[in-house]
Amino acid sequence: MVALLLFITLFILLLLGFPVAFTLAGVSIIFGFFTFGLDLFNLLPLRIYGTMTNYVLISVPLFIYMGVMLERSGIAEKLLNTMALLLGKLRGGLAVAVVLVGALLAASTGVVGATVVTMGLLSLPAMLKRGYSPALATGTIAASGTLGQIIPPSVVLVLLGSVMNVSVGDLFMGAVIPGVSLVVLYLLYVIGIAFFRPDLAPAIPDEELKVFRGAGFAKRVLSAFILPMILVLAVLGAIFAGIASPTEAAGVGAFMATLLTLLEKRLTLKVLQEVMRETTWLTSMVFIILVGATAFGLVFRGIRGDEALISFIEHLEMSPYGFLAFVMVAIFIAGFFIDFIEIIFIFIPVVTPIFAKYGMNLMWIAILVSMNLQTSFLTPPFGFSLFYLKGVAPPEVTTNQMYRGIIPFILIQIVMLILMITFPELVTWLPKLMKD
């Protein structure tokens, strides 16, 4: 009953709009004081110190820095423009370019907000100018920009690995096939729409393509692709080849992003200050929530909430897949209201012991959770990616058009989630192959 009261109090305060980190910590300390007494203030600092010295979590600020620096480098802009003109002869070529660039940026940064905003600023005006349906344009941008949730190096996967005590390197490898499959499904949808409804996704005019394909065409294409590919290979190649841990690879990625910005002649003292300020702000937000979640986890286990939950699930005689369905639906709904960081730090530590008791593969569960969080990131009316995109969209693009445009992509992601549940090998095959 005390555990239930803790949850109810926490969610009421969150729905009333109190800051997540301080609500988590404050409510937990109050309940913990009545549970542990003054001993709470001996236990809690030790838990927080243990979390703050977690080697895996050092990669979080480094990956965030890498993503923000890449956003400022202008590489994304060059890549998008080049890819769009390269595929411009195709119907829907610009939308195909957006999906491919979204996947490349996801593999380069892992930061969703920055990718959605960057692509919204660069590609949405261009798509609308060339006669694209606002619904298709916004849906493609929001969905492609959110690929950073599942495609490594994803901050979501780093946090899940830390919370669930699963190798981040294994998670990165396990996410490759689902991430690539999702990109392929997006491309098939966009190409299908362009084929059956060419008025919604017209080709780029020949005059514009002739100018692009003039002198220096090959050089422009190579320079646009080679820099982001170097970054992807430096980070993911080092991890998959076993040369570096994810944390070490994050350091390599941060250095490479700075070097690429310097090569693009965009690295100034002002840019460096902006990147460091943004990185500090985002990292502080993640870690202060983590401190609150650590306090919550300590108190929840102290009042034997985890034992009560396991006993409750056993009493219901729920099958492993029944429990998995229950958790997936709960995370999907929670994603409407709270950010993925809070979901990872509040929900996942509670349900992980139950998945372990059922003997389920925790790496597979983590990838399913990541895909689910990505879906909730897009779902109206509270999808965070939609808010990011709406903030940079032209005034003529309505919220209703954005909602209509994103629905097909949500359905694609649900199909992908069902395939991953039905065929776990989509997640587990590559990590097993790499270990063998």
KAWOTA-V370909 format. One record per residue. NEAR is the number of other ideal C-beta (glycine too) atoms within 10 Angstrom. D_LAST is the distance of its C-alpha to the last C-alpha in whole Angstrom. Layout:
NEAR;D_LAST / NEAR;D_LAST
This chain:
7;48 / 15;47 / 21;44 / 12;45 / 11;48 / 21;45 / 16;43 / 10;47 / 15;48 / 21;45 / 16;45 / 12;49 / 17;49 / 18;46 / 10;48 / 8;51 / 7;49 / 15;49 / 14;46 / 21;43 / 22;42 / 14;45 / 21;46 / 27;42 / 22;43 / 16;47 / 23;47 / 26;44 / 17;46 / 14;50 / 23;48 / 24;46 / 14;50 / 11;51 / 18;48 / 17;47 / 9;51 / 7;51 / 12;47 / 21;46 / 12;47 / 9;45 / 15;42 / 20;41 / 10;41 / 10;38 / 14;36 / 18;37 / 10;36 / 10;33 / 16;32 / 13;33 / 9;31 / 12;28 / 11;26 / 18;24 / 20;27 / 17;28 / 27;26 / 23;29 / 19;32 / 24;30 / 29;28 / 26;32 / 25;34 / 30;31 / 30;32 / 25;36 / 30;36 / 28;35 / 24;37 / 22;40 / 26;39 / 14;40 / 25;37 / 25;36 / 18;40 / 18;39 / 23;36 / 24;38 / 18;41 / 20;39 / 23;37 / 25;40 / 22;42 / 21;39 / 18;39 / 20;43 / 12;44 / 17;42 / 20;43 / 27;41 / 24;40 / 27;40 / 31;39 / 23;36 / 28;36 / 30;36 / 26;33 / 20;31 / 27;32 / 29;32 / 21;28 / 25;28 / 30;30 / 27;28 / 24;25 / 32;27 / 30;29 / 31;28 / 26;31 / 25;33 / 19;36 / 24;37 / 29;35 / 28;37 / 17;40 / 26;39 / 25;39 / 24;42 / 16;44 / 21;43 / 28;42 / 22;45 / 15;48 / 17;47 / 23;46 / 17;49 / 8;51 / 18;50 / 11;50 / 24;47 / 21;48 / 21;48 / 20;46 / 23;43 / 29;43 / 28;42 / 29;40 / 33;38 / 32;38 / 28;37 / 28;34 / 29;33 / 29;34 / 30;32 / 24;28 / 31;28 / 26;27 / 28;24 / 30;23 / 29;21 / 29;22 / 28;24 / 24;27 / 26;26 / 26;23 / 26;23 / 26;26 / 25;24 / 23;21 / 20;24 / 19;26 / 20;24 / 10;22 / 21;18 / 16;16 / 26;18 / 20;15 / 22;13 / 25;16 / 26;17 / 24;13 / 30;14 / 27;18 / 21;17 / 17;18 / 22;20 / 26;22 / 14;22 / 15;23 / 27;26 / 20;27 / 13;27 / 18;29 / 27;32 / 16;32 / 11;33 / 21;36 / 27;37 / 18;37 / 12;39 / 20;41 / 23;42 / 12;43 / 9;45 / 13;47 / 12;47 / 10;50 / 18;47 / 26;45 / 16;47 / 18;46 / 19;47 / 10;51 / 10;51 / 7;53 / 13;50 / 16;47 / 9;50 / 9;50 / 16;47 / 16;46 / 9;49 / 7;48 / 9;45 / 13;43 / 9;40 / 9;40 / 18;40 / 16;37 / 11;35 / 16;36 / 21;36 / 16;32 / 9;31 / 22;32 / 22;30 / 14;27 / 16;27 / 23;27 / 19;24 / 14;22 / 19;23 / 29;22 / 21;19 / 14;17 / 19;18 / 22;16 / 18;13 / 10;13 / 10;13 / 11;16 / 19;18 / 18;18 / 27;20 / 19;23 / 16;23 / 26;22 / 29;25 / 19;27 / 19;26 / 30;27 / 23;30 / 15;31 / 21;30 / 29;32 / 19;35 / 17;35 / 23;35 / 23;38 / 12;40 / 14;39 / 16;40 / 9;43 / 14;43 / 18;42 / 12;46 / 7;47 / 9;48 / 16;44 / 14;42 / 10;45 / 14;44 / 25;40 / 13;40 / 11;43 / 19;41 / 22;37 / 13;39 / 11;41 / 20;38 / 17;36 / 12;39 / 15;39 / 20;35 / 18;36 / 16;39 / 23;38 / 24;35 / 19;38 / 26;40 / 24;37 / 22;36 / 24;40 / 26;39 / 21;36 / 21;38 / 26;41 / 24;39 / 15;38 / 19;41 / 20;43 / 14;40 / 19;39 / 19;36 / 12;37 / 15;40 / 18;37 / 14;35 / 11;38 / 13;39 / 17;36 / 11;36 / 8;40 / 11;40 / 7;37 / 16;35 / 10;32 / 13;28 / 11;29 / 12;32 / 18;32 / 20;29 / 13;32 / 14;34 / 20;32 / 18;31 / 11;35 / 14;36 / 21;34 / 17;35 / 11;38 / 19;38 / 23;37 / 13;40 / 13;42 / 18;40 / 16;37 / 24;33 / 20;33 / 20;36 / 22;34 / 25;31 / 24;33 / 23;35 / 17;33 / 20;30 / 18;30 / 18;32 / 21;30 / 21;27 / 14;28 / 20;29 / 20;26 / 13;24 / 13;27 / 15;26 / 7;22 / 18;21 / 15;18 / 18;19 / 22;17 / 21;18 / 24;22 / 28;22 / 28;21 / 22;24 / 25;26 / 25;25 / 24;26 / 26;29 / 25;31 / 28;30 / 24;32 / 24;35 / 29;35 / 22;37 / 20;39 / 15;43 / 9;45 / 13;43 / 23;40 / 21;39 / 27;38 / 25;42 / 15;44 / 24;42 / 27;43 / 16;46 / 11;47 / 17;47 / 24;48 / 10;51 / 5;54 / 8;54 / 21;51 / 14;51 / 13;49 / 11;50 / 18;48 / 24;45 / 17;45 / 17;45 / 23;43 / 25;40 / 14;40 / 19;38 / 23;35 / 19;35 / 13;35 / 17;32 / 24;30 / 14;31 / 12;30 / 22;27 / 20;27 / 10;27 / 14;25 / 22;22 / 17;24 / 9;24 / 11;20 / 17;18 / 12;15 / 19;17 / 26;16 / 18;12 / 15;11 / 19;10 / 20;9 / 12;6 / 9;5 / 15;6 / 9;4 / 5;0
